[in-house]
């Protein structure tokens, strides 16, 4: 499993991040909107 840094969880970034998580990767994410990070946290595991 790889840890991937990901910036931007907007309309395009969130679906990409979810696909990366489904592929078994761990994400270190950042977004200006804290709610976007929280939504992804409920979907899967990640580092913020």
C-alpha positions in Angstrom: 0.0 0.0 0.0 1.3 3.4 -1.0 0.8 6.7 0.9 -0.1 9.4 -1.6 -0.3 13.2 -0.9 -3.4 14.7 -2.4 -4.4 18.4 -2.5 -7.9 19.5 -3.4 -11.1 17.6 -2.7 -13.5 19.6 -4.9 -15.7 18.4 -7.7 -12.9 16.6 -9.5 -10.5 15.8 -6.6 -12.9 14.0 -4.3 -13.9 11.3 -6.8 -10.2 10.8 -7.7 -9.3 10.5 -4.1 -12.0 7.9 -3.5 -10.8 5.8 -6.4 -7.3 5.9 -5.0 -8.6 4.7 -1.6 -10.6 2.0 -3.3 -7.4 0.8 -5.0 -5.9 0.3 -1.6 -3.8 3.4 -1.2 -3.5 5.6 1.9 -3.9 9.3 1.4 -2.5 12.3 3.1 -5.0 15.0 2.1 -5.4 18.8 2.2 -8.2 21.1 1.3 -9.0 24.6 2.3 -12.5 23.4 3.2 -12.2 21.3 6.3 -15.7 19.8 5.6 -14.3 18.1 2.5 -11.6 16.4 4.5 -14.2 15.2 7.1 -16.4 13.7 4.3 -13.5 11.8 3.0 -12.6 10.6 6.5 -16.0 9.0 6.8 -15.6 7.3 3.5 -12.2 5.7 4.2 -8.9 6.1 6.0 -6.5 9.0 5.4 -4.0 11.3 7.1 -4.8 14.9 7.3 
